């Protein structure tokens, strides 16, 4: 457990995320490690953004106020006002942050409206009184010899307090809260987009983990059948399977790969499958490649695999499989058509097609087209995706 805690503390940001550093004993904690680092990194980033925002806002707010005073009073009254304005700024910063981060976020957002109003009025009054006490007893002695007001008059002179302290504090707090709210709203939208993106990536990886074993299991069954029928063809099938496994292991985890890579492994798979069939198989492959577009790995391969398994593998007579691929600057079209036995639609095939549909939805949203239909004892699947992900 100490190793796990040490990893938590060392991984200060997502860029340092390396789950392979975890001891094998703690591999089950991968997701916990992932979300811990995400939260930790998010807090660090939020703290930095908040500090920069506060500095920029209050410096700008002070300079704008000073420019307004300078335009009205000029010298020497302007110089006399600067110490008071700096004193005001301290309590404006404190009150604005207290109102936004404590009162609004902990009371107003939780619908404790009565408590919010009571604490808001009380806090503005107390900050105003504290501001005046600070100005009279700490700031003024450095540059003024005027007699100091007593504490009772400070608390009870509401007219003076309202005009010179409450209004500036309330104004500064209102402006700060408005700007901070807009920045928080923007950050929440960005965070929501990032969370949805992370969720989509995790879902996509989960879908691939379902698809890869499904494909591998079927291919190993094919090799087993070949080893029984004709041992001379077994070595050829193993070589092609090696190419396919290499593709799955080293490229299958990518989000997108070139269409040429996908077609190469499709050809390997088709040649492997053709070893099982004789002249019963009528195979038509049409390629119209005008652009080297990018596609999700294993997407088209899984459709071809479905056509052989649920088409050729379930028919004792003549078998028909057609593969059509077209790419251009706008879109990629992939269409698979195979001989079809109506009763052959089962849960396994539905699961494979559902996984493919979910992949398209995650990567392309509503920009992709997915068509499945039965026509004249032919099962047809057609996918149209944009040439580029965006």
Secondary structure, DSSP 8 states (H G I E B T S, - for coil): -HHHHHHHHH--SGGG--GGGS-GGGGGGHHHHHHHHHHHHHHHHHHHHHHHHHHHHHHHHHHHHHHHHHHHH-TTHHHHHHHHHHHHHHHHHHHHHIIIIIIIIIIITTT-HHHHHHHHHHHHHHHHHHHHHHIIIIIGGGT-------HHHHHH-HHHHIIIIIHHHHHHHHHHHHHHHHHHHHHHHHHHHHHHHHHHHHHHHHHHHHHHHHHHHHHHHHHHHHHHH-GGGHHHHHHHHHHHHHHHHHTTTSS-EEHHHHHHHHHHHHHHHHTT--TTEEEEEEEEE-S--EE-TTHHHHHHHHHHHHTGGG-SS-EEEEEEEEE-SSEEEEEEEEE--GGG--HHHHHHHHHHHHHHHHHHGGG-EEEEEEETTEEEEEEEEESS--
